[in-house]
């Protein structure tokens, strides 16, 4: 029997644009570096956002990512955990329901803290989604545009 190389995507409890947003924020969070000059004394208004990727306690990337994950209901948070496990090869695509059940039963603290502690979370989520037949590429391209001031190019909407 020949296996279908393009399986029908699994129905996730969160939309692909929500998942794409989390993937992009997680990649930005993963790109943060240690603070190299804690006593710099520069004016934040004129430092050209050079410190934007420094992992300081007041860095907005971590706040945005944790707030986005916390805004999801328990089922959506469990799906994020299960997708990360799938992307990390803890489960196979055929074991999606088992991964989801185990993620629901997980009791190791808040899901946002658990997920943000995973290195390369964005890649894990995207890989997990791809294993389920969910392609996030076009949603990621659209999510790169500011929803109020910019319109995505027609090429990004395919």
C-alpha positions as CSV (number, residue, x, y, z in Angstrom):
1,X,0.0,0.0,0.0
2,X,1.3,3.4,-0.9
3,X,1.3,6.1,1.8
4,X,-0.1,9.5,0.8
5,X,2.8,11.9,0.9
6,X,0.3,14.8,1.4
7,X,-2.0,13.9,4.2
8,X,-5.1,15.9,4.9
9,X,-4.2,18.5,7.6
10,X,-5.3,17.7,11.1
11,X,-7.9,20.1,12.5
12,X,-6.2,22.1,15.3
13,X,-8.0,23.9,18.0
14,X,-6.3,27.1,17.1
15,X,-6.1,28.8,13.7
16,X,-3.0,28.8,11.5
17,X,-2.7,32.5,11.8
18,X,-2.6,32.3,15.6
19,X,0.0,29.5,15.3
20,X,2.0,31.4,12.8
21,X,2.1,34.4,15.2
22,X,3.3,32.2,18.1
23,X,6.0,30.7,15.8
24,X,7.3,34.2,14.8
25,X,7.2,35.5,18.4
26,X,9.0,32.3,19.6
27,X,11.7,32.7,17.0
28,X,12.2,36.3,18.0
29,X,12.4,35.2,21.7
30,X,14.9,32.5,20.8
31,X,17.1,35.1,19.0
32,X,17.6,37.1,22.2
33,X,21.1,37.4,23.6
34,X,22.5,38.0,27.0
35,X,22.8,41.7,28.1
36,X,26.3,42.8,27.2
37,X,26.2,46.3,28.8
38,X,23.8,46.4,31.7
39,X,24.9,49.9,32.8
40,X,24.8,51.5,29.4
41,X,22.9,54.7,30.4
42,X,21.7,55.4,26.9
43,X,18.4,57.1,26.2
44,X,16.0,54.4,24.9
45,X,14.4,57.0,22.6
46,X,17.5,57.5,20.6
47,X,19.4,54.2,20.7
48,X,17.8,52.9,17.5
49,X,16.4,49.8,19.3
50,X,19.9,48.2,19.3
51,X,19.0,46.5,22.6
52,X,15.8,45.0,21.2
53,X,17.3,41.5,21.1
54,X,18.8,41.6,24.5
55,X,17.1,39.2,27.0
56,X,16.3,41.7,29.7
57,X,13.4,41.4,32.1
58,X,11.6,44.3,30.5
59,X,12.0,43.0,26.9
60,X,8.6,43.1,25.2
61,X,9.2,39.9,23.1
62,X,9.0,37.6,26.2
63,X,5.9,39.5,27.4
64,X,4.2,39.3,24.1
65,X,4.9,35.6,23.7
66,X,3.8,34.7,27.2
67,X,0.7,36.8,26.9
68,X,-0.3,35.3,23.6
69,X,0.1,31.7,24.9
70,X,-1.8,32.7,28.1
71,X,-4.6,34.1,26.0
72,X,-5.4,30.7,24.6
73,X,-7.8,28.3,26.4
74,X,-6.6,25.1,27.9
75,X,-7.3,23.1,24.7
76,X,-5.3,25.5,22.6
77,X,-2.4,25.5,25.0
78,X,-2.4,21.7,25.1
79,X,-2.3,21.7,21.3
80,X,0.8,24.0,21.4
81,X,2.5,21.6,23.8
82,X,1.6,18.6,21.7
83,X,2.8,20.3,18.5
84,X,6.2,21.1,20.2
85,X,6.5,17.4,21.3
86,X,5.7,16.3,17.7
87,X,8.3,18.7,16.3
88,X,10.8,17.4,18.9
89,X,10.1,13.8,17.7
90,X,8.7,12.7,21.0
91,X,5.6,11.6,19.1
92,X,4.8,10.7,15.4
93,X,2.0,12.3,13.4
94,X,-0.1,9.1,13.8
95,X,0.2,9.5,17.6
96,X,-1.3,13.1,17.5
97,X,-4.3,12.1,19.7
98,X,-2.0,10.5,22.3
99,X,0.3,13.6,22.3
100,X,-2.7,15.8,22.8
101,X,-4.1,13.7,25.6
102,X,-0.7,13.7,27.4
103,X,-0.4,17.4,26.9
104,X,-3.8,17.9,28.5
105,X,-2.8,15.8,31.5
106,X,0.6,17.5,31.9
107,X,0.9,19.2,35.2
108,X,4.4,20.8,35.3
109,X,3.3,24.4,35.8
110,X,1.9,26.9,33.3
111,X,2.0,26.0,29.6
112,X,3.5,29.3,28.7
113,X,6.4,28.8,31.0
114,X,7.0,25.3,29.9
115,X,6.9,26.2,26.2
116,X,9.1,29.3,26.6
117,X,11.7,27.1,28.3
118,X,12.1,25.0,25.1
119,X,15.0,25.9,22.9
120,X,14.0,26.6,19.3
121,X,10.2,26.6,20.2
122,X,9.3,28.3,16.9
123,X,11.0,25.6,14.8
124,X,9.5,22.8,17.0
125,X,6.0,24.2,16.5
126,X,6.4,24.6,12.8
127,X,7.9,21.1,12.4
128,X,5.1,19.6,14.4
129,X,2.5,21.4,12.3
130,X,4.2,20.3,9.1
131,X,4.0,16.6,10.3
132,X,0.3,17.1,10.6
133,X,0.0,18.6,7.1
134,X,-0.4,22.2,8.3
135,X,1.7,24.6,6.3
136,X,2.3,27.9,8.0
137,X,4.5,29.7,5.4
138,X,1.8,31.9,3.9
139,X,0.4,32.8,7.3
140,X,3.9,33.7,8.5
141,X,4.4,36.0,5.5
142,X,1.1,37.7,6.2
143,X,1.9,38.0,9.9
144,X,5.1,39.9,9.1
145,X,3.0,42.9,8.0
146,X,1.5,45.3,10.5
147,X,-2.3,44.6,10.3
148,X,-3.3,48.3,10.4
149,X,-0.6,50.2,8.5
150,X,0.5,47.7,5.9
151,X,-1.3,45.4,3.5
152,X,0.4,42.1,2.5
153,X,1.3,41.8,-1.1
154,X,-1.0,39.7,-3.2
155,X,1.8,37.1,-3.6
156,X,1.7,36.6,0.2
157,X,-2.0,35.8,0.2
158,X,-1.8,32.6,-1.8
